[in-house]
Amino acid sequence: MIHQVNVSGRRVLTFPAVHPCESISPSTLLNSLIELAQSICAYKSHFFSSNKRNAHETIRQVQNVLILLEDIRVGLSDVPDSFVLGLSELHLAFQKIHFLLEDCTREDARLWMLMKSDGVANQFRVLIRAISTGLDVLPLETVGVSSEVKELVELTMRQARKARFEVDPDDKRVINDVFRILGRFKDGVDPDRNEKQQVLYYLGIKKWSECNKEIKFLDTEIGTEYLNEEKRRELSLLSSLMGLLSYCRCVMFDLVDTKANQQVNQWSTKMLNGVSSDDFRCPISLEIMKDPVTLSSGHTYDRASILKWFRAGNSTCPKTGERLKNKELVSNLALKRIIQDWSVENGVCIGEESSHKNLDITRTVLAGSMAAEGAVKLLANFLAGRLVDGTSEEKNKAAYEIRLLTKTSIFKNAIAALLNLSKHQKSKSIIVGNGGLELIIDVLKKGLKVEARNHAAATLFYIASIEEYRKLIGEIPEAIPALVEMVRDGTNRGNKNALVAIFGLLMHPGNHWKVLAAGTVPLLVDLLSSSNRQEIVTNSLAVLATIAEKVEGTLAIIRHGALNVIVRILDDSTSRAGKEYCVSLLLALCINGGAYVVALLAKSPSLMGSLYSLLSEGTSRASKKASALIRVLHEFYERSSSGAMAPVLPQERSVHVW
């Protein structure tokens, strides 16, 4: 086969089609094309929650082309190059059609595909035109097809050119219904139950588990878009839709249908009998593996450990010493699932990163949507009512839903505090206007329970989403020192809540020197050196990158010896967000620290390799900053070779301390 249509991890509405190689034989290309066309035609029996007409019209056109292809295969002999060219164009178009149909029939992306109906319809239109182009260059007279088939091809080409492929009127109606529901959430009004039910029914979402799949998909999309600077405009809609479906899952479905999951868990429990933590430890680090990968030698290691082994210049299997045929890493998904199940069964934490997809604290600073916020507020009130007045079954389900909501990106820091302090936009002004800031900071400093202090830090972060309130918080002398103290001595959750609050406060320029004066820099540099929790390291890098944007911050970071630590993390980290913050931080240090910092970085033998890898593997933002830093280093090498260098630490500016 020369095509592989099921690409693991492919996002919806992406079409990683591969053009057939020029040396492929016509018979191999034709057979592959026929198989691909048959796969497309099999989608005729699938359920399309949106774009039904466009999908079925496309399948019908492919069926017509399939008749031609099968007729050609019967009498295939030597063919001209133009014939292979036409088949190649059809093959490329068919791959993309298969991807599009795969997306349209996904069981977890129905709402998102509905909301993208206009773009989907346009994709169908483009791909049908591509089929027409491929047929147009096929010299059918050279392969002796029947006159009936030629007439069918001509008909298919005419229909392809005239086909309109517009959004289905029923899809438009339901899209309008969705926006009307989101508008009600934005106004703080509970939408009509029948209206929500009709949207779910249209999409074929009839069970709790089906709704939950949609939420998980949207949560993943949100996590990806936060790292994609060009597509952040879609975040508001994604957050709104996730708020809608989360509300529907909790309110519209009484039964949590998890029998399939229970069967899997029972199977896992049987498998886990008799195993110990030693069975899951990486032979290199001796820590429980978070992301097990298998080498060509057949032995399994944690991804971060084996990558570090390779970067050190080794090309052998650490366990056996044999030279590896290649350095390909194959994810051991079965072992990863068993480790996760074992950790749940035994109450063992195997690292934040495996259970939290959001490692980028800028996600929590950027706004989601008013509709999502309204949905969360209504949902919090509903769940709180169920916990107080519901039946035992309703109370159990409410508690279960709250636990699920705390694990999703847009609710992660909000839902616990929502049951105590409203996070609605209007409530922020009420809290501040009634002296709430002082009370919250008092709880942050003196709260008897750890959970109360964690909630206080999270609430400060939410209030700090408004510029005016960032300034007010910073003007309270105890506020920033209390947050820094929580970073130093708090729980894992407290560390993160305090870090995101500090990050938000840094968005007000007047708070910058106060964060420095509170001793934030040496604390975060120490965390970078000592913490083995990826999320804390990434969040610390985010705060330091913001601090480094000013010269005073750069000086403090340099004087506390952070450069080597940052370069080491850039080399070893497996977090895309962490690498991005590393290169942002290094670039800011070079800009504000001048030749002195550049000269120190130029001595690192591994830095340039890490920067070049980011050009192809990093986010678009990381790639741009890596490119800028590479230019800075190259300019330094050129100047140093000419002898025109005087690396001097920039003169320290005064830092106000009140």
N, C-alpha and C positions, 0 to 999 in steps of 0.2 A: 504494500500500500504506500502511496505517496502523500496521503493526507491523514490528518488526525484531527477530527472535529471536536472531540471532547477535551478541551484544554483545562487542566486542573487549575482552579483558582481564578479563572477568567472572569472579569467583571462584566455585567450586562452592557449591551450596546457597544461592545468592542469586538473587532473582527480581525483577529490575527491570522488572516489567510496567508498561505504560502504559494507563490507562483511556481508551477511545475518547472523542473530544470530543463534546460534546452536539449540535453542529450537523451531525454526519455523516449522510449520507443512509442510509436502511435498506438500499438495494441495495448500496452500497459496503461497509457494515459486514458484510452477509451474505456477500458475495463474499470479503472478507478472512477472515472466520471459517471459511468452507469451505476456503480455501487452508491456513489454520493447522491445521485438523482433518486435512486430507490429509497435511500434514507430520508430524503426530503419528502417524498410522496407518502411515507409512513406516517408523517405528521398529520395527515388528513383525518385520522381518528382521534387526535389529541384534543384536549379542551383548551380553547383560547378565551381567556377572560377579557381580552380587548383586541382590537384590530382583526376581528374574525374574518371580515370580508376580504381585506387585503391579503391576509395569510392564505386563505383558500383560493383566491384568484392566482396568487403566486404558485401555489402547489399545482394548480390546474395547468399553468403555463409550463412548469417543469415536467409534468406528465406528458405533455405534447412533445417536448424535446426528447424525453426518454424514448418515445416511440421511434424518433429519428435515430437516436444513438444505437438502439438495438438493431435497427434495420441496417445501419452502417456496419455493425460488427459482423453481420452474416457474410458480407462480401468484401471484407477489409483485405487489402493487399498493399502494394507500394502507394504511398500518398505524397503529395507535394508539401513543402514547408508551410505554405499558407493554410493547409488543412490542420496541421499540428498547432499553428498559431490560434486558429479559431477554437479548437478544443481546449487549449490552455486558457483562453479568455473565459470560456464557459466554466471550466473547472474552478477558476478564481471566484467567479460570481456565485457558483453553487456552494462553495465553502462558506461565503458570507451569508447566503440565504439560510444555510443550515444553522449558523450561529444565531441569526435573527429569530428563526423559528424556535430554537432552543430557549432563547430568552423569553419569547412570547408565551411559552408553555411552562415556564418555571413555576414551581409551586410556592415559592417564597417571595416572588417579586411582582405579584399581580397588581397591587396598588401602584407601585412605582412605574410599571410598564404602562398602566392606564394613563397616569399623569404625563408620560412621555409620548403619548399617542401621536402627536403631530410629527415629532422626529422619527418615530417608528414608521409612520406612513410614508414619509419622505425616503427613508431607507429602502422600503419595498419598491418605491418608484425608481430609485437610482439603480437598484439591482436588476429590475426587469429590463430597464434600458440597456444594462450591460449584457443581458442575455441576447437582446436583439442585435447588439453590436457583434457579439460572438458568432451568431448565426449568419450575419451578413457577410462575414469574411470566409465562411466555409464554402469551398468549391464543391458543391454537391455533385456536379457532373462528373467529377473524377472518381467517385466511389459507387456510382451506379444505383442510387436509391430510386425507389418506385415513384411514379408520378403522383400517386396519392400522398405519399410522405412529403414530396416537394410542396404540394398544395397546403399540407398541414403546416409546414415550416413557414411558408409565406403568410398564412393566416396568423400564426403565432407572432411573427414579426410585426404585422400590422396592428394586432391587438396590443402588443407590448408598447408600441409607439403611442397609441391612443389612450392607454390605461391611465386613469386619473389618480387612483390610490389616495383618496382623501380620508380624513378621520371619520370613522363610523358615527352616524348621528346618535346612536344609543351611547357610544363612548362619550360624546360631547355632553350629553344630558347628565351622565353620572359624574363626569368631571365637574360640571357646574354644581351638582349636589355636594361633592366633596368640598369645593371652595365655600359653599354656603355654610356647611357644617363648621369648617375652620373659622369662618367669620363669627359664628355664634360663640365658639370657644374664645376667640379674641375678645369678645364683649363680655365674657364671663357668664354666658347663658348656656345651660345644658341643652344640646340639640334634641330634636324630637327622636324618640327611640325608633319609630318606624322608618324615618329617613336614614338613620344609620344602618338599620337592618337591611334596607333595600340596597344600599351600597355594598354591604358585605355579601348579600345574596348574589348580586350581579357579578361579583368577583369570584364567586364560588368558595368563599370563606365561611364554612358552616360549623367549624369546630374550634375549640380553644387552641388546640395544637397548631391548626392552620394559621390562625391569627398570630400565634407566637412565632411561627417561622417568618412571617412578614416583618415582625418587629426586629428579629435578629438580623434579617437582611438589611433593613434600614439602619440599624445600629452600625453594621459593618461599613455601609456606604458613608455614614457620617464620619466614622473614624478615618476613612480614606480621603474624603474631601477636605478634612481639616489639614491634611498634609499636602493638598493640591491647591496652590495659591490661585491658579487660574479658574478653578471651579467652585470657589467658596460661595459664589452667588447662589448655589443650589442648597446651601446649608439650611437656610430658613425654611424652604419647602420640605426638605428631608426631616427636619425637626418637627415641623407641624404635622406631617403624616405619621411620624412615630408617636407623637402625642395622641393623635386620633386613634390609632390602632391600640395603643396601650390602654387608653380609656375603654375602648370596645372590648378588649380582652378581659378586663376586670369587671365590666358592668354588664356586657351582653351575653357572656357565657357562664353558666352556673357550674358546669362540669369540667374539671380538668382531666382531659383524656390523655393519660400518660402511660397506658398499659404497655405500649411498645418499649418505652423507656424503662419501665419496671422490669420487663423481660431481659433487656440488655444489662441492667444493673444486677439482676439475679445471676445472669451468666458471669458477669465480671466478678461478683462476690465468690462464686464457686472457684473461679480461676485463681483468685487471690489467696485462697486458703493455703497456708503453709509457706507463703513467700515472706521475705523480710526486706528491710530497706537496703541491705547490702546488694540485693539482686538488681537494684535500680541505680547504683552509684556509677558515675563516670570513672573509668580506670585512670584518667589523668588527674582530675580535680578531687576525686573521692566524694563529691557532692552528688545528691540525687539529681538526675538529669531532668532539665526543663524541656530541652528540644533534642531528643536522641536522633542521631544520624548514623548510618552504616557505611563503612568504607568498602572498597573493592576487596579487601582482605576478609570481609565478612564480620568484622568486629564493630561494635557500636560504642559511640562516645557522645558526650554532650557537644552540640554544635559550637558553642563559644570556646570550649577547651581545645577542640581539634583544630579550629581556625587559628587559634593562638599558636598551636604546635606548628602548623604550616607556615605561619608568618615568621616564625623563628628560623626558617630555612630547612626544616625537616621534610623529608619526602618518604618516610617509612611509617609503617603501622606501629604506634607506640607500644602495643601489647606484645607483638610477635617480632618486631624489628625487621620484618620483610619489606623490601622496596615495593611501593605501590605502583600499579600499572597506570593509575590516574588518581587525581585528587577529587573526584566527584563524590559529593555527599548526597546520600539517598535518605530522605526523611523516613524514620521508622514510626509510622503513624500508629501501628498496632501497639507497640511498646509505650508510646506516648499516652495513648488512651488508658492502658493498664496502670501506668504510673499515676495518672490523674485520678482514676477510680480508687487506687490504693491510698492515695493521700486523703481522699474524702472519707474513706472507711476508717482511717487511723487518725484523722484530725491533724495531719501534717501539712504545713505550708511549704510548697516547693517553689515559692517565688511569686512576686506580684505580677510579673510580666505575663505569666501563663494564664492568669485569670482576669487580667485587666487589659483590654485592648487599647485604652486611652493612656498613653504615656506622655502626651504633649499637653502641658498645663495651659498653653494658649487657647486650647479648645474650650476651657472653662471660663476664659475671660471674654471670648468673642460671644456675641449675642446669638441666641437660637432663634426663636420667633415668639411673638405675642400669642399666637394661637396655641403653640405648645405650652407656654406658660399658663394660659387659661385652662387648658386641658388638665395639666398637672394639679392646679389648684382645685378644680372640680373633683378630680380623681382622689386627691388627698382627703377631701371632705367626705367623699363616698366611703372610702376605706376606713376612715376614722369612725364613721357612723356604724359601719358593719362590725368593727371591733368592739364597740360599746353596746349596741343594741341587737346585733345579729344572732341567729341561731348558732349552735356550736359548729355546724358545717360552714356557715357563712364566715364566722370568725376565723376558722382554720384557713379558708380560702383567702380571706383578706390578708392574713399574716403571710401566707405563701406569696401573694402578689407583691406585697411590700418588699419581701426579700428579693424577688426577681427584679423589681424596679431599681433597687439600689445597685444592681450590677450592670445596668445599661448606661450608655454614655451620657444622655441628656438628663438623667435623674441621679447620677452617681453621687453627687454631693448635696443634692437638693431634697430628696424625699424624706430623710430622717428629720431634717429641720422643718420641713413643710408641716409636719404634724404638730409643731410647736410655734413656729414663726412663719407667717405666710411669705412666700417669695414673689407674690404678685407685684407688678410695678408700682401700683398705688400704695401698697403696704410699706414700701421702703420709706416713702415720705412720712407716713404715719409713725413708723418706728423712730426715725430721726427727729421728727418734730416733737415727739413726746419724751425726749431725753433718753431714748433707747440705746444710743451708742455707748454712753457711759456705763449703763447696766450690762451691756453685752461684754464690754472690756473688763468689767469687774468680774463677770463669770469666767472670762478667759483666764484671768489671773488667779482667782480664788475659788473657782468652782470645786465643790467637794467630790464630784464624780468626773471621771475622765471623759465619759461620753458627753457630759454637759460642756466641758471645755472644748471638745472637738466640734460640737454644734456651734459654739460661740465663734470659733475661728471660721467655720464654713459660712456663718451668717455675715460676718464682716466681709468675706470675699464677695458675697452676693450684693451687699450694700455698696461695695467699692466698684461695682459695675457702672455707677453713675459718677461722672467727673467731679461734680460738686461735693459728693460725699467722700470721695477719696481724699480731698483736701481736708474736710472736717475730721476724718479719722486720723490723718497725719498730725493734726493740731492737738490731739489729745496725747500728752507726753508719754503715757504708759502703753499706748496701743502697739506701736512697732516693736518696742523692747519685749512686750509680752508675747508677740507672735514669734520673735526670734527665740525666746526662751522655749516656746512650744516646739520649734524645730529642733532645739538641742535636746530636750528631755521628754518630748511627747511620745505617744504611741505611733505606730505606723500610720494610722489614719490621721492622727493629729499632726504629724510631720507634713503630710500632704496638704491638709486644709490650711495650715499656717503658711506653707510655701506658696500656694496659689493666692492667698490673701496678700502676701508681700508682693508677689508678682503684679497683682492688680493695683496695689498702692503705688508701685513704681511708675505706673502710667501717668501719674501726676508729677511733674518735674520737681515741685517743692518737697516731695518726700524722699528724693534721691539721697541727699546728704544725711537725712535722718536714718535711713536704712544703713548707710555706712557707719554712722556714729554708734549704732546699736550692736556693732561687732558682727554683722552678717557675713562679711567676706571671709574672715578666718574660719568661721563655723562651716560655711559651705565648702570651702577648700578642704577642710578636714573630712567632711562627709564624702567628697569625691574620692578621697584617698582610702577611707575606711569602710564605707557602706558597700554591701554586696547586693543591695536591692536596686534593681535597674530603674524602677520608677523614681526613687529618691534621687539617684544620680542624675537622671534626665531633668527632673524638676529643678534641682540645684543648678545645673548648667543653664537652664532657661533664665533663672533669676540672675546668675552671674553675667550672662550675655546682655541682659538689660542694664545691669550696673556698669558694664564695660563701655557702654555707649557714651559715657562722660569721662573726661580725663581723670578726674578724681577717683572714679571707680577703677579705671585701668591701672592707675598707680597702686591702689590697694591690692588688686589681684596679683600684680607682678611682685609686689613686696612680700606677699605671703607664699611665693614659690609655686604658683598654680600651673605654670606653663607646661612642665614635664608631665604633670598629672593629666592635663587636658589632652595633650598629644597621645598619651597612653590610652586614654578612653577612646579617642578617635580611632586608634588602631584596633582596639579589642572589642568595642561595643557592637552588639548585634541589633541595636535599636536605631531605626532610621531617624526618629526625632532626636535621639541623643547625638548622633553624628552631625545632624544639622545644627544643633546648638553648639557643638564643639567648633565647627568651622566658622559659625557666626561670631563666636566668642574670640577665636584666634584672629579673625579679620579685624574686629573692633580693637583688639589689643595692638595690632600692628598699626592701625590708623592713628590711634591716640598715643601709643608708646613709641612710635617712630622707629628709627634705625636700630635702636637698642634691642627692641623686641624682635625685629626681623632677623637681626644677627643671631640671637639665641635660637630662634626657630630654624634658621638655616643649618644649624649643627645637628638637627634631628635626622638620622638616616632613613627613618620610616615615614616621615611626614608627607613627602612628595608622592609616594606611592598611594597612601591613603586618600590624598586629595584627588589624584587622577581616577581612583576607583569611584569616587563620588560623582565624577562627571557623567558616568554611565549608569551608576546604580542608585544614586541619591535622588531626593525629590528635586523638582525644578528649582526651588529656592536654594537648596543645598548645593546644587550643581553650579548655579550662578555665583554663589559666594566662594565655592572652591576654586572656580575659574579666576575670580578676582584675587584670591590669595596666592594662587600659582603665579599670576602676573607680578604681584608684589615680590615674591621670592626670586623670580627670574631677574627682575630689575636689580635686586640686591646683588645677585651673583655677577651681573654685568658691571655694576659699579665697583664691587669689591675687586674684581679682576683688574680694573683700571687703577686701583689704589685710592679712589676718591671716597673713602669711608671714614666716618667718625662716629661710631655707635655710642651715643651718650644717653643715659636715662633722662627723659624730659624733666624739666624743673617742676617740682611738686607745687601744686596750687594749694592755697589755704582751704581747709575744710571747716565749715562753721560748726560749732558745737554749742548748743544753747542749754 
